Amino acid sequence: MYATLMNSIDCVKKRIELIVSRSHVPEDPLHSKNTLEWLLKLAPDADDALRVSALGHDIERAMEGRKVKREAFRDFDEFKSAHARNSAEILKGIMEECGIEDRGFIDDVYNLVLRHESGGDPRSDLLKDADGISFFHVNLPLYFERNGWDETERRCIWGYRRLSDMARDIVRGFDYRDEALKRLMSHILER
């Protein structure tokens, strides 16, 4: 049974990588892998459910005909909640298609992804931190290029506030090549 589960988990990971590699958001493939890297730096013994969740937490963004559009929501938190729920649903379908029969595993991944924006328990808080650190590590330059100062400032304030103290320490250590990003992050960190 263990070998079957591991084959099924490999199937899920490959499906996630394929879908994310086709995303119209250029940083999505790097962010997926980088979130997993940060998760493993924060928790080297992270279980398979956390690892799958790290890779697939934003899969909704990579889907053709994306259902969750920011402009359809009153505020950013509502948008992020809908994004997380849709990503969790997509991953649940992928896990079932790949033959994962362990309902506990499916539910674990579903709940982790559902809470990856808000946290609320130690495991989802860990995923939230890995995701947040990765945003500042690899997403920020492309996000800034696409959205400009004001939107990026708003997004950074939101993202930095949701990090744990330990994750904030990590982000404070990042050094950006772009002078505008350096000024922006200096402004964010001074708040």
FENVENSUL-V490449 format. One line per field, one symbol per residue. ss: DSSP state (a for helix, b for strand, c for the rest). Layout:
ss=???
This chain:
ss=caaaaaaaaaaaaaaaaaaaaccccccaaaaaaaaaaaaaaacccccaaaaaaaaaccaaaacccccccaaacccaaaaaaaaaaaaaaaaaaaaaacccccaaaaaaaaaaaacccccccaaaaaaaaaaaaaaaaaaaaaaaaaaaaaaaaaaaaaaaacccaaaaaaaaccccccaaaaaaaaaaaac
